[in-house]
Amino acid sequence: MSGRSGAVVAGGSHDIGADTRNALELAKSGWLVEVHLISEGEPDPRFFAVGTHEAGDAEEAILRYPGIIREDKRTARRRLSDKEIACLRLRADGVRPYILESEL
């Protein structure tokens, strides 16, 4: 991922797998996870925001997202900033598509 800044937009209306006990509370930390689907012939990276404290937990949590399987290559790239977590309304243990506005 390049160091370019860009606006972040949420890719869905709710967090998949989010902890609903504290539905109004945002994640304390999160990770940007890059996924390469094994079913794709051409490189087609997908990016997700995951509301976990540890990188390994984020790589595992992404498996709850529809269409992602264990054989897909999953790599936690970097921690999300507080601003990104707030913009995405990312909840603890939530998984959301991460899309840079410039990619739309």
Phi, psi and omega per residue, in radians:
M1 nan 2.302 -3.129
S2 -1.338 2.895 3.137
G3 -1.423 0.105 3.141
R4 -1.113 2.468 3.079
S5 -1.625 2.637 3.111
G6 -2.843 2.754 3.103
A7 -1.242 2.588 -3.139
V8 -1.913 2.382 3.065
V9 -2.145 2.557 3.120
A10 -1.294 2.517 -3.105
G11 -1.736 0.124 -3.137
G12 -2.888 3.055 -3.054
S13 -1.550 -0.238 -3.134
H14 -2.671 2.850 3.112
D15 -1.456 2.300 3.059
I16 -1.399 2.231 3.107
G17 1.325 0.191 -3.086
A18 -1.147 2.561 3.073
D19 -1.279 1.956 -3.059
T20 -1.526 -0.041 3.114
R21 -1.118 -0.633 3.117
N22 -2.068 1.051 -2.981
A23 -1.029 -0.414 -3.126
L24 -1.602 -0.136 -3.068
E25 -1.673 2.251 3.102
L26 -1.341 2.795 3.082
A27 -1.047 2.526 3.087
K28 -1.311 -0.499 3.094
S29 -2.713 2.912 -3.133
G30 -2.849 3.009 -3.078
W31 -2.298 2.574 2.944
L32 -1.587 2.071 -3.104
V33 -1.976 2.260 3.079
E34 -1.704 2.326 -3.141
V35 -2.161 2.303 3.009
H36 -1.949 1.992 -3.101
L37 -1.280 2.280 -3.123
I38 -1.234 -0.391 -3.108
S39 -1.357 -0.225 -3.122
E40 -1.465 2.295 3.106
G41 -1.287 -0.713 3.126
E42 -1.702 2.620 3.063
P43 -1.029 2.173 -3.126
D44 -2.506 1.332 -3.085
P45 -1.153 2.492 3.048
R46 -2.076 2.547 -3.107
F47 -2.125 2.461 -3.120
F48 -2.375 2.571 2.990
A49 -1.704 2.290 -3.097
V50 -2.259 2.225 -3.073
G51 -1.532 1.237 3.087
T52 -2.273 2.837 3.121
H53 -1.422 -0.633 -3.038
E54 -1.878 2.520 -3.130
A55 -1.062 -0.770 -3.135
G56 -1.090 -0.641 3.088
D57 -1.152 -0.636 3.114
A58 -1.161 -0.753 3.120
E59 -1.108 -0.561 3.117
E60 -1.388 -0.711 -3.101
A61 -1.097 -0.504 -3.111
I62 -1.076 -0.338 3.133
L63 -1.164 -0.289 3.080
R64 -1.304 -0.300 -3.110
Y65 -1.300 2.324 -3.118
P66 -0.983 2.316 3.085
G67 1.600 -0.195 3.102
I68 -1.622 2.251 3.138
I69 -2.104 2.845 -3.063
R70 -0.999 -0.547 -3.110
E71 -1.293 -0.306 3.079
D72 -1.145 2.468 3.130
K73 -1.335 2.141 -3.108
R74 -2.141 2.206 -3.107
T75 -2.359 2.123 3.031
A76 -1.294 2.028 -3.052
R77 -1.504 -0.777 -3.101
R78 -2.883 2.838 3.050
R79 -1.248 2.582 3.037
L80 -1.457 2.560 3.079
S81 -1.360 2.816 3.070
D82 -1.026 -0.634 3.138
K83 -1.133 -0.741 3.111
E84 -1.114 -0.764 3.136
I85 -1.048 -0.759 3.134
A86 -1.175 -0.776 -3.129
C87 -1.066 -0.704 -3.133
L88 -1.440 -0.167 -3.051
R89 0.930 0.773 -3.075
L90 -1.326 2.194 3.135
R91 -1.646 2.846 3.077
A92 -0.999 2.283 -3.137
D93 1.171 0.167 3.128
G94 -1.407 2.729 3.100
V95 -2.277 2.164 -3.140
R96 -2.370 2.521 3.009
P97 -1.043 2.504 3.135
Y98 -2.037 2.004 -3.068
I99 -2.226 2.189 3.022
L100 -1.349 2.373 -3.087
E101 -0.992 -0.566 -3.136
S102 -1.176 -0.271 -3.141
E103 -1.532 -0.176 -3.090
L104 -1.317 nan nan
